[in-house]
Amino acid sequence: EAGGAALGRAADKLFSLSGLFAVRKPKGPTSAAVLNLLKERLLAEAGVQTNGNKRNQVLKIGHGGTLDSAATGVLVVGIGKGTKMLGTMLAGSKKYTAIGMLGKATDTLDATGKVTEEKPYDQVTKGDLENVLQKFTGDIMQVPPLYSALKKDGERLSTLMKRGEAVEAKPARLVKVYSLSLQQFQPPLFTLDVECGGGFYVRSLVNDIGKELSTCATVQELTRTKQGPFTLEEHALQEDKWTIDEIARSLEHCTALLLGEPARKKLKTEHPGETAVICE
């Protein structure tokens, strides 16, 4: 009986969790897959049966903005009533560190895709790269990548592309770049730090930088280091900490963190194509 009582308490605790916390997304799985894994772990720990129709309680959990499969870093997660707060995360600012590679372009704009173009890049100097970055700072127009989580007629563009359907590029849209700096230049590789607003794609940025330098470029590695007030170092839970108690502790810490955030007037996301993903 003791075991059953403990599980009952764990389940009660799990279903009472509410708020926002952050996990560290590993390289490889999609953001949705990471969320499903997190959910499975928590339900298993609480001893909640998920097969058949035995689920009388639904665990509400969602994330506040997709990270590409190949990317790692901060993924903000909402649980319980916290799922209603995810919209602010989408619209808020984010920080990334990206490693780009000159001389190659791919269909996905990152290392997972097929190479579509190769061009010489040895003419590009560090000064050229730094000068070009100024053009991409502030309010800029950006065309989202074809391989993305954006949807057309309710289907993800990436899904349509993989089926070989012709997908038209989405129109360019206004995005915000708060800061952009070159951290390292070891041709063909260059490392950028980017702070941007909602709806911004680092893959498109790197691709555009390549064109601007009369060569081409693609993202080799991408890490989200900050989203809203959540930083990778301080707040993102590693996979071994995906437990009910660790998340409860994190939620307490993060509630204080969010109260310290200046309230953003825009609760709605600027881009209707982007919605917080909630799975039940």
C-alpha positions, 0 to 999 in steps of 0.5 A, spaced: 500 500 500 505 504 501 508 504 494 501 506 491 500 512 496 507 515 494 505 514 487 498 517 489 502 523 492 506 524 486 500 524 481 497 529 485 503 533 485 504 532 478 497 535 476 498 541 481 504 543 477 503 550 474 507 555 470 513 556 466 520 552 466 525 551 461 529 545 459 535 544 455 533 541 448 538 536 445 541 536 438 537 531 434 529 530 436 524 535 434 521 540 439 515 536 439 519 530 441 522 533 447 516 535 449 513 528 449 519 525 452 518 529 458 511 528 458 512 520 458 517 521 464 513 525 468 507 520 467 511 514 468 514 517 475 507 519 477 505 512 475 499 514 471 497 509 466 497 512 459 494 506 455 487 506 453 482 511 456 484 510 463 487 517 463 481 521 467 486 527 468 490 530 462 497 533 463 497 540 460 504 541 457 506 546 451 512 549 449 513 557 447 517 556 441 520 551 436 527 550 436 530 546 429 531 539 430 539 540 429 539 546 434 540 545 442 539 550 448 533 553 451 526 550 450 521 554 455 515 549 457 509 551 460 505 546 464 498 547 467 495 554 467 502 556 465 500 553 458 496 560 457 503 564 458 507 561 452 504 566 447 509 572 451 515 567 450 514 567 442 513 574 442 519 576 447 526 576 445 531 570 444 539 570 444 542 565 440 550 563 438 550 560 431 556 557 427 556 559 420 560 556 414 561 560 408 562 557 401 556 552 401 548 552 401 543 547 403 536 546 402 534 546 409 539 552 410 543 548 415 548 542 416 542 537 415 540 539 408 542 537 401 548 541 398 545 546 393 550 550 391 558 551 393 562 558 391 569 560 393 569 564 399 577 566 400 576 573 398 571 574 404 575 578 410 573 579 417 572 586 416 567 584 410 563 580 415 563 585 420 561 590 415 555 586 413 552 585 420 550 592 420 546 591 415 542 586 419 541 589 425 535 593 427 528 592 423 529 588 417 525 584 412 526 576 412 524 571 408 522 565 413 526 558 410 522 553 406 523 548 411 520 550 417 515 549 422 510 555 419 504 552 416 500 552 409 493 550 409 494 547 416 500 543 414 507 544 416 512 547 410 517 542 412 512 536 411 510 538 404 517 539 402 519 532 404 513 530 400 516 533 394 510 538 393 512 545 390 512 550 396 512 557 395 516 561 399 513 565 404 513 573 403 518 577 407 516 579 414 519 585 418 523 582 424 527 585 429 535 584 431 537 587 437 544 585 437 548 582 432 556 580 433 562 576 430 565 572 435 570 568 431 572 568 424 576 562 422 574 561 415 570 557 412 567 558 419 564 564 423 561 564 430 555 569 431 551 572 437 544 574 435 539 577 440 532 577 436 525 578 437 519 573 435 519 570 428 526 570 427 530 565 423 537 564 424 538 560 418 535 565 414 540 570 417 546 566 415 543 564 408 542 572 407 549 574 410 552 569 405 549 572 399 551 579 401 558 577 401 557 574 394 558 567 396 553 562 400 553 560 407 549 555 412 548 554 419 553 548 422 551 549 429 545 553 433 544 554 440 539 558 443 542 561 450 536 565 452 529 566 451 525 571 455 528 571 462 530 563 461 538 562 460 541 556 458 546 556 464 542 558 469 535 555 468 535 550 463 534 543 466 538 537 463 535 531 461 537 527 468 533 533 472 526 531 468 523 529 475 516 532 478 521 535 484 526 538 480 520 541 476 517 543 482 523 547 484 524 550 478 517 553 477 518 556 484 524 559 482 522 561 475 515 564 477 520 569 481 524 570 475 518 572 471 515 577 476 521 581 475 520 581 467 518 588 464 511 586 462 510 586 454 504 590 452 503 585 446 501 578 449 499 576 442 504 574 437 506 578 432 506 573 427 499 569 426 503 563 423 507 562 429 503 559 435 505 556 442 504 548 441 500 545 446 499 537 447 494 534 451 
